[in-house]
Amino acid sequence: MPNPSIKDEDTYQALRDKGASKEKAARIANAQANTDMHPSEKGGQAAPYEDWTVEDLRERAKEIGIEGRWAMKKDELIEALRVH
């Protein structure tokens, strides 16, 4: 039975088949289905995390739900973002 919160079920299933977590596959599938977002156009254009401010890293961590981000140092934030 398809999940109603998944906006692009085919993309979601393809990502799951390739080993992506449920959460990651859902995020990507829903981003691609959103006409206001263009995830394939954004790839490779962002500066490396090392060039981001701690405030920007914490904001990104907040967007993807990383717990304890306010207590993390810059290198810990970068690691958490890369692992997530």
C-alpha positions in Angstrom: 0.0 0.0 0.0 1.5 3.4 -1.0 2.3 5.9 1.7 0.2 9.0 1.3 3.0 11.2 2.6 5.3 10.1 -0.3 4.8 12.4 -3.2 6.8 10.5 -5.8 6.4 6.8 -5.0 8.5 5.6 -8.0 11.5 7.7 -6.9 11.0 6.6 -3.3 11.0 2.9 -4.3 14.1 3.3 -6.5 16.0 4.9 -3.7 15.0 2.3 -1.2 16.0 -0.4 -3.7 19.5 1.2 -3.8 19.7 1.1 0.0 18.6 4.6 1.0 16.9 4.8 4.4 13.2 5.4 4.5 13.7 8.9 5.7 16.3 9.8 3.1 14.3 8.3 0.3 11.1 10.2 1.3 13.0 13.5 1.6 14.5 13.1 -1.9 11.3 11.9 -3.5 9.2 14.6 -2.0 11.7 17.3 -2.9 11.7 16.1 -6.5 7.9 16.1 -6.6 7.8 19.7 -5.2 7.7 22.2 -8.1 9.3 24.9 -5.9 12.4 22.7 -5.3 14.9 21.5 -7.9 17.2 19.1 -6.0 18.9 17.9 -9.1 19.8 21.5 -10.0 21.3 22.2 -6.6 23.8 19.3 -6.5 27.4 20.4 -6.3 26.7 24.1 -6.1 26.7 24.6 -2.3 29.9 25.5 -0.6 31.6 22.8 1.5 30.4 22.6 5.1 33.8 23.8 6.2 33.0 27.2 4.6 29.6 27.5 6.3 29.1 29.4 9.6 28.1 27.6 12.7 24.8 29.3 12.6 24.1 28.1 9.0 25.2 24.5 10.0 22.8 24.5 12.9 20.0 25.8 10.7 20.7 22.9 8.2 20.9 20.5 11.1 17.5 21.8 12.4 16.0 21.3 8.9 16.9 17.6 8.9 16.2 16.9 12.5 19.6 16.5 14.1 19.2 16.4 17.9 21.7 18.2 20.2 22.8 20.5 17.5 23.0 23.6 19.8 25.7 21.9 21.9 27.8 20.8 19.0 31.0 22.5 17.8 31.5 23.2 14.1 33.4 20.0 13.4 30.7 17.9 15.2 27.9 19.6 13.2 29.8 18.9 10.0 30.2 15.2 10.9 26.5 14.9 12.0 25.3 16.5 8.7 27.5 14.2 6.6 26.4 11.0 8.5 22.8 11.9 8.3 
